[in-house]
Amino acid sequence: MNRTLFLLVFSLLLGFTNAQSNSETEFARPNYRAASKYSPKNIAKMVHSTSVRPNWLKKGNRFWYQYKTTDGSKYYIVDADNRTKKELFDNEKMSVWLTEITKDPYDAKHLPRLNFKFVKNDTAIQFYVTSTEKVEEVKDEEDAIKTDSTKAKKKKSKPKMVNKVYHLEYKLGSNGLNILDNKKKEKEDWKQWANIAPDSSIVLFSKHHNLYWMDKENFLKAVKNDKDSTIVENQWTTDGEENYSYGSWSRGENNETKLKNKDKRKYVRGIWSHDSKKFVFQRRDARHIKDLWVINTTSSKRPTLETYKYHMPGEDEFYKTEIHIFDIPSKENIKVDLDSTKQQSIQIYRAPRKKSTYRDDFQPSLLLSKKGKIYFNSISRDRKKLDICVADINTGAVKVLIEERFNTYIETRPLVLINNETEMLHWAERSGWAHYYLYDSEGTLKNQVTKGSFHVERAIGVDEKTRTLYFSAHGIPKDQDPYYEHMYKINLNGIGLRALNPGDFNTNTNMADSNKYFVSNYSRVNTVPKSELRDNTGKIVMQLEEADLSQLMASGYKFPEPFKVKADDGITDIYGVMYKPFDFDESKKYPLLEYVYPGPQTEAVNKSFSVRMDRLDRMAQVGFIVITMGNRGGHPDRSKWYHNYGYGNLRDYGLADKKHVAEQLADQNNFIDIEKVGIYGHSGGGFMSTAAMLVYPDFFKAAVSSAGNHDNTIYNSWWSETHHGVQEEIDENGNTKYKYMIDTNQELAKNLKGHLMLITGDVDNNVHPGGTIRMANALIKANKRFEFMLMPGQRHGFGNMTEYSFWLRADHFSKYLLGHDEQNIDITEMNRDKPRSK
């Protein structure tokens, strides 16, 4: 080869090598190993407890909680009055006691989760443990008699061997465990069907769509042996039928389970009077509502059909609600006087449940009033007219107390009764901000309690002696993220507003029944979660816990970064969070992914530290900058203007903000490649991500849309008619019709330019798979290439296929934004740590 030819070949080879090198730099291989490292399963090994969940006791201002760190779980008991925090028991001693009793080895760092209950006036705890020792099964006396009778007719068989059970008691502060017995814990199947009166005198349930009752004696028989032939059941009603019953909703049952369970007792939802003499039940007539179906082809030998009533927006039919009052002593039944010609939704107000009863065996729902009154609200179908009403529990007569009217939808919070039921606290957004108003019992306004440009979230408690309202709110400190929630108190006359857990954090609070103390968990997305105990003046009583993130940080984890930019109007502040790869290199360019959920009932933007990283931190590790942010028309924790911005334009309202925020961030950060923007989301986020691809087809280059309500004309009427709007129209005959017009994603199918993946579960009975299938149909008719995945046997959340869906998403964005098309048939990252026995 002569010198000239050699140099020519060498130059060509060098050019090819450089081009290959440049190509590899531009299209870096996605870091699947890092994404696998931060799977939910692996995160659970590194991060344990991040908040204190107090279990308040009935005696004193005391609570216990469990907290897990890298040293294992410990149980603590806190006495707020005495400012003490102690271990509920010594783990070392408990492990020794359990080992000595059961003969199985226990270790202080690896105690099993002890599901105990407090007994003996909160001075002792009882719990069950199961050993590996096999013993002959001990039957109840009645079962033993039946078994002996059967055995007499048959050959003698071997006794059934079971694991030995220990029912144990630990007296607080003592030096050992007492064995109460070796009987296994009784099955609590009765919880699936029994609605027990507050005084335990009677139990109500549903059967064959009618209301039944049994007395305490027969109920105890049913608890012991559900098939006891001597149990006496008493039928109360006779006019119940399917979809107009006195029983529970049969949602989720298919043609096989319906047949199998048709003769079983079922739970009847309802609310008791405090004296146990009245039972209030909302009966809903859905017979005229049209059916919807999903088919599960993987459930059993024969595919099963699930049929359920589903009201779609704009349909003339509507659910009809009755309120029945059942008198327990006389067994009579009357109805509350409701206007049956109105299309309305009814909600009965219930008494707030005491925190100290949360772990009780049965927890009957009680009416808000202790004085024979039924407080409820009625909201019109278009959600623009709200009435707060009271009904007489003996006659059913109704009186309207408070009226709310608005041109967009009205939202509500529970009514609060105070001062021996002579006053009411009512939550309303009539000023454009959510606040509490004080009324007398006749519905006359006394004064506005809270006021200002901030959002009151909910009432937490009322001290009637000092006439103080404790509540949570957003946006009071003007120098903070308005989504951060804090706890406040104010006098009922509207003066004396005071923050009780201030700070530049988001907080979550849990207050004692006495309203004297509360646990405050606080963090931001970029801080370690901490927990403290405060009193009702805001004074810190004690520091409780700080989350142990040592293993997470040692793994290379880095906190995400909050940001604030402007909406597309250049005025409204938009708050978001940026997630980067943990091996982030500022000198490189990264594609941008937006994770979206439009709400409008919420926004998918974390405000506190969270270990739920699957859709955010973990996606970033593949090799992307991932952002989440709000948009006008989003979260209700801001003004009603902000929240209702998308009313009447439910498809497009948030998209301009999503695009504008990405552009601002790219201007501010050179590492963002604005030419490679992807978008993804689930449910409403699936709907929004596809809409973004079609409304801004030259901006968004790739999307993964899962379980999306692409066609809101077939999504449930509550969400769609509420947040988009439905118009009431009266025809010449005086009949009310409902006009509903909304833009759908499939109308814009012809606009698709980028790479879209659609995913749906085939038995999704929330967002019906028909919405995704209609989107696919429109894309096919428009001659578009796209990807489609059906998740067999999965509901709305994808269940055990959630991990698989993550890797579908990773593959899609890696291919179209990083230039890497994964060819391996196996998802190696799912198989790598999976033990294989064969």
Secondary structure, DSSP 8 states (H G I E B T S, - for coil): --HHHHHHHHHHHHHHHHHHHHHHHHT----HHHHHHTSHHHHHHH----S---EE-SSSSEEEEEEEETTEEEEEEEETTTTEEEESS-HHHHHHHHHHHHSS---GGG------EEETTTTEEEEEEEEEEEEE----HHHHHHHHHHHHHS------EEEEEEEEEEETT-SS-EEEE-------GGGGT-EE-TTSSEEEEEETTEEEEEEHHHHHHHHH-TT-TT---EE--S--BTTB-SS---TT--HHHHHHHTTS-B----EE-TTSSEEEEEEEE-TTS-EEEEEESSSSSS-EEEEEE---TT-S---EEEEEEEETTTTEEEE----TTS-EEEEE-B----GGGTTSS----BBS-SSSEEEEEEEETTS-EEEEEEEETTT--EEEEEEEE-SS-------EEETTTTEEEEEE-TTSS-EEEEEETTS-EEEESS-SSSEEEEEEEEETTTTEEEEEEES-STTS-TT-EEEEEEETTS---EESS-SSSEEEEEE-TTSSEEEEEEE-TTS--EEEEEETTS-EEEEEEE---HHHHHTT----EEEEEE-TTSSSEEEEEEE--TT--TTS-EEEEEE----SS--S---S--S--TTTHHHHHTT-EEEEE--TT--TTS-HHHHTTTTT-TTTTTHHHHHHHHHHHHHH-TTEEEEEEEEEEETHHHHHHHHHHHHSTTTEEEEEEES----GGGS-HHHHHHHT--EEEE-TTS-EEEE-----GGGGGGG--SEEEEEEETT-SSS-HHHHHHHHHHHHHTT---EEEEETT--TT-GGGHHHHHHHHHHHHHHHHS------SS-HHHHTT-----
